[in-house]
Amino acid sequence: MDKALLRKKYKNLRAALSTNDIDEMSLEIANTALTLDIWDYTNYHIFLTIEDKAEVDTNYLLHILQGRDKTIGVSKSNFEDSSLEHFLLQENTKFKISKYGIPEPLDGIKLDPNIFDVVFVPVLAYDRKGNRIGYGKGFYDRFLAQCNPTCKFIGVSFFEPEDEIQSGIYDIPLSMVITPKKIYKPS
């Protein structure tokens, strides 16, 4: 199945989820994440949930990171060049919902992508090899390419993997994907 069809399929699957389903499965994903050996790192990046796209609610993961006193980065999107700018999440960080529904920091202390040890990545679809499909603009592939080579890229998804997704030359594979019941590592 090509990427456009997979995007449509998973957008429809997400749209069929109730608010309660999303909340319960997001909590299960966070609880599953607690079983990983990723919590001794210092610098984490997390995406903030676009509610109208029925994404995994990352607030549960965010609470874990804050409870462990981690350095957390969040992004602001530049749609002119499909890039992300990263900011330190602080107690006084103010957010605005962009015209695309993305919660974004208004300003703050900028962070270089190279500092992150772990990046939680939004996923529409993925396969058993760690290939992922996002919304198709390449924001995260550009960002992940700028990260330290030892950085762990962790996708979060409500759904099981596809058998295979064709990857492009600029696609960056995930280190693993967390679902409500299981962790998938590339095979």
DAFEN-V703498 format. One record per residue. N is the residue number from 1. RES is the residue in one letter. SS is DSSP state (H for helix, E for strand, L for the rest). OMEGA is omega in degrees with one decimal (none if undefined). D_FIRST is the distance of its C-alpha to the first C-alpha in Angstrom with 2 decimals. Layout:
n:N res:RES ss:SS omega:OMEGA d_first:D_FIRST
n:N res:RES ss:SS omega:OMEGA d_first:D_FIRST
This chain:
n:1 res:M ss:L omega:-177.9 d_first:0.00
n:2 res:D ss:L omega:-173.7 d_first:3.79
n:3 res:K ss:H omega:-179.4 d_first:6.69
n:4 res:A ss:H omega:178.8 d_first:8.32
n:5 res:L ss:H omega:177.6 d_first:6.32
n:6 res:L ss:H omega:176.9 d_first:6.48
n:7 res:R ss:H omega:-179.4 d_first:9.99
n:8 res:K ss:H omega:-179.4 d_first:10.87
n:9 res:K ss:H omega:-174.5 d_first:10.00
n:10 res:Y ss:H omega:172.1 d_first:12.10
n:11 res:K ss:H omega:177.8 d_first:14.69
n:12 res:N ss:H omega:177.8 d_first:15.27
n:13 res:L ss:H omega:177.2 d_first:15.63
n:14 res:R ss:H omega:-178.2 d_first:18.05
n:15 res:A ss:H omega:-180.0 d_first:19.87
n:16 res:A ss:L omega:-179.7 d_first:20.62
n:17 res:L ss:L omega:174.9 d_first:22.46
n:18 res:S ss:L omega:175.9 d_first:26.22
n:19 res:T ss:H omega:178.8 d_first:28.27
n:20 res:N ss:H omega:176.5 d_first:29.78
n:21 res:D ss:H omega:-178.6 d_first:26.47
n:22 res:I ss:H omega:-178.7 d_first:25.53
n:23 res:D ss:H omega:-178.8 d_first:29.04
n:24 res:E ss:H omega:-178.6 d_first:29.20
n:25 res:M ss:H omega:177.0 d_first:25.88
n:26 res:S ss:H omega:176.3 d_first:26.74
n:27 res:L ss:H omega:177.6 d_first:30.09
n:28 res:E ss:H omega:177.8 d_first:28.58
n:29 res:I ss:H omega:178.7 d_first:26.39
n:30 res:A ss:H omega:178.6 d_first:29.63
n:31 res:N ss:H omega:176.1 d_first:31.52
n:32 res:T ss:H omega:179.0 d_first:28.98
n:33 res:A ss:H omega:-179.8 d_first:29.21
n:34 res:L ss:L omega:180.0 d_first:32.96
n:35 res:T ss:L omega:-178.5 d_first:32.51
n:36 res:L ss:L omega:177.5 d_first:31.20
n:37 res:D ss:L omega:-177.4 d_first:33.66
n:38 res:I ss:L omega:-168.9 d_first:32.84
n:39 res:W ss:L omega:177.5 d_first:35.78
n:40 res:D ss:L omega:177.4 d_first:38.41
n:41 res:Y ss:L omega:-176.5 d_first:36.96
n:42 res:T ss:L omega:-169.2 d_first:38.50
n:43 res:N ss:E omega:-175.6 d_first:36.08
n:44 res:Y ss:E omega:171.9 d_first:32.93
n:45 res:H ss:E omega:178.8 d_first:30.57
n:46 res:I ss:L omega:175.3 d_first:28.93
n:47 res:F ss:L omega:177.6 d_first:26.87
n:48 res:L ss:L omega:-170.2 d_first:28.46
n:49 res:T ss:L omega:170.4 d_first:26.53
n:50 res:I ss:L omega:-172.8 d_first:25.46
n:51 res:E ss:H omega:-175.9 d_first:26.54
n:52 res:D ss:H omega:174.6 d_first:25.14
n:53 res:K ss:H omega:177.8 d_first:21.55
n:54 res:A ss:L omega:177.9 d_first:22.23
n:55 res:E ss:L omega:171.6 d_first:21.81
n:56 res:V ss:L omega:178.0 d_first:23.39
n:57 res:D ss:L omega:-176.4 d_first:27.12
n:58 res:T ss:L omega:178.4 d_first:28.29
n:59 res:N ss:H omega:178.7 d_first:31.94
n:60 res:Y ss:H omega:176.1 d_first:32.30
n:61 res:L ss:H omega:178.9 d_first:31.28
n:62 res:L ss:H omega:178.8 d_first:33.49
n:63 res:H ss:H omega:176.7 d_first:36.42
n:64 res:I ss:H omega:-179.2 d_first:36.06
n:65 res:L ss:H omega:180.0 d_first:36.18
n:66 res:Q ss:H omega:179.1 d_first:39.12
n:67 res:G ss:H omega:179.0 d_first:40.91
n:68 res:R ss:L omega:175.2 d_first:40.74
n:69 res:D ss:L omega:-179.7 d_first:42.03
n:70 res:K ss:L omega:170.5 d_first:39.18
n:71 res:T ss:E omega:-174.0 d_first:38.75
n:72 res:I ss:E omega:174.9 d_first:35.78
n:73 res:G ss:E omega:173.7 d_first:34.06
n:74 res:V ss:E omega:-170.9 d_first:32.16
n:75 res:S ss:E omega:171.9 d_first:30.68
n:76 res:K ss:E omega:-175.6 d_first:31.26
n:77 res:S ss:E omega:172.5 d_first:28.66
n:78 res:N ss:E omega:-175.5 d_first:29.67
n:79 res:F ss:L omega:177.2 d_first:27.40
n:80 res:E ss:L omega:180.0 d_first:29.34
n:81 res:D ss:L omega:178.8 d_first:28.09
n:82 res:S ss:L omega:179.1 d_first:25.22
n:83 res:S ss:E omega:176.3 d_first:27.38
n:84 res:L ss:E omega:173.3 d_first:28.66
n:85 res:E ss:E omega:-170.9 d_first:32.33
n:86 res:H ss:E omega:-177.6 d_first:33.34
n:87 res:F ss:E omega:175.0 d_first:36.35
n:88 res:L ss:E omega:176.2 d_first:38.31
n:89 res:L ss:L omega:179.4 d_first:38.07
n:90 res:Q ss:L omega:180.0 d_first:41.69
n:91 res:E ss:L omega:-176.1 d_first:43.57
n:92 res:N ss:L omega:179.6 d_first:44.48
n:93 res:T ss:L omega:177.9 d_first:41.12
n:94 res:K ss:L omega:-177.2 d_first:40.65
n:95 res:F ss:E omega:173.8 d_first:37.27
n:96 res:K ss:E omega:175.1 d_first:36.13
n:97 res:I ss:E omega:-179.1 d_first:32.99
n:98 res:S ss:L omega:178.7 d_first:31.45
n:99 res:K ss:L omega:176.7 d_first:30.51
n:100 res:Y ss:L omega:178.6 d_first:26.86
n:101 res:G ss:L omega:-176.5 d_first:27.98
n:102 res:I ss:L omega:172.7 d_first:28.10
n:103 res:P ss:E omega:-176.4 d_first:31.28
n:104 res:E ss:E omega:176.2 d_first:32.80
n:105 res:P ss:E omega:177.9 d_first:36.13
n:106 res:L ss:L omega:178.9 d_first:38.68
n:107 res:D ss:L omega:178.4 d_first:40.21
n:108 res:G ss:L omega:-179.8 d_first:41.38
n:109 res:I ss:L omega:-179.2 d_first:41.61
n:110 res:K ss:E omega:178.6 d_first:38.89
n:111 res:L ss:E omega:175.5 d_first:37.17
n:112 res:D ss:L omega:-179.5 d_first:35.88
n:113 res:P ss:H omega:-177.4 d_first:32.34
n:114 res:N ss:H omega:-177.4 d_first:33.93
n:115 res:I ss:H omega:-172.6 d_first:35.86
n:116 res:F ss:L omega:175.7 d_first:33.05
n:117 res:D ss:L omega:-177.9 d_first:32.83
n:118 res:V ss:E omega:175.6 d_first:29.94
n:119 res:V ss:E omega:172.7 d_first:27.30
n:120 res:F ss:E omega:-168.9 d_first:25.45
n:121 res:V ss:E omega:174.6 d_first:22.10
n:122 res:P ss:E omega:-175.0 d_first:20.17
n:123 res:V ss:L omega:168.2 d_first:16.58
n:124 res:L ss:L omega:177.0 d_first:13.96
n:125 res:A ss:E omega:179.4 d_first:11.41
n:126 res:Y ss:E omega:177.1 d_first:12.06
n:127 res:D ss:E omega:-175.5 d_first:11.79
n:128 res:R ss:L omega:178.6 d_first:14.79
n:129 res:K ss:L omega:-179.6 d_first:15.68
n:130 res:G ss:L omega:175.4 d_first:16.36
n:131 res:N ss:L omega:-178.2 d_first:13.69
n:132 res:R ss:E omega:171.5 d_first:13.30
n:133 res:I ss:E omega:173.0 d_first:12.00
n:134 res:G ss:L omega:-177.8 d_first:14.93
n:135 res:Y ss:L omega:171.1 d_first:15.82
n:136 res:G ss:L omega:-179.4 d_first:15.28
n:137 res:K ss:L omega:176.6 d_first:18.98
n:138 res:G ss:L omega:-179.7 d_first:19.39
n:139 res:F ss:H omega:-175.2 d_first:22.39
n:140 res:Y ss:H omega:176.8 d_first:21.76
n:141 res:D ss:H omega:177.1 d_first:20.74
n:142 res:R ss:H omega:-179.9 d_first:24.02
n:143 res:F ss:H omega:-176.7 d_first:25.93
n:144 res:L ss:H omega:177.7 d_first:24.79
n:145 res:A ss:H omega:-179.7 d_first:25.68
n:146 res:Q ss:H omega:-176.3 d_first:29.19
n:147 res:C ss:L omega:175.6 d_first:29.70
n:148 res:N ss:L omega:-178.8 d_first:31.87
n:149 res:P ss:L omega:179.7 d_first:30.18
n:150 res:T ss:L omega:-178.5 d_first:31.28
n:151 res:C ss:L omega:177.2 d_first:29.69
n:152 res:K ss:E omega:179.8 d_first:27.41
n:153 res:F ss:E omega:-173.2 d_first:24.16
n:154 res:I ss:E omega:176.4 d_first:23.44
n:155 res:G ss:E omega:174.2 d_first:20.46
n:156 res:V ss:E omega:-175.7 d_first:21.05
n:157 res:S ss:L omega:174.2 d_first:18.65
n:158 res:F ss:L omega:-166.4 d_first:19.32
n:159 res:F ss:L omega:177.9 d_first:16.33
n:160 res:E ss:L omega:-179.2 d_first:15.39
n:161 res:P ss:L omega:167.6 d_first:12.96
n:162 res:E ss:E omega:178.2 d_first:9.45
n:163 res:D ss:L omega:-179.5 d_first:10.05
n:164 res:E ss:L omega:174.4 d_first:8.69
n:165 res:I ss:L omega:177.7 d_first:7.67
n:166 res:Q ss:L omega:178.9 d_first:8.81
n:167 res:S ss:L omega:177.2 d_first:12.19
n:168 res:G ss:L omega:-176.8 d_first:14.52
n:169 res:I ss:L omega:-179.1 d_first:18.22
n:170 res:Y ss:L omega:-178.6 d_first:19.31
n:171 res:D ss:L omega:179.5 d_first:17.04
n:172 res:I ss:L omega:-179.2 d_first:19.35
n:173 res:P ss:L omega:178.2 d_first:18.32
n:174 res:L ss:L omega:174.6 d_first:19.75
n:175 res:S ss:L omega:179.5 d_first:22.72
n:176 res:M ss:E omega:175.7 d_first:21.66
n:177 res:V ss:E omega:178.1 d_first:20.15
n:178 res:I ss:E omega:172.9 d_first:22.48
n:179 res:T ss:L omega:179.6 d_first:21.55
n:180 res:P ss:L omega:-174.3 d_first:24.32
n:181 res:K ss:L omega:-170.4 d_first:24.94
n:182 res:K ss:L omega:173.7 d_first:23.71
n:183 res:I ss:E omega:178.6 d_first:23.34
n:184 res:Y ss:E omega:174.2 d_first:20.50
n:185 res:K ss:E omega:-177.2 d_first:21.59
n:186 res:P ss:L omega:-179.8 d_first:19.49
n:187 res:S ss:L omega:none d_first:19.96
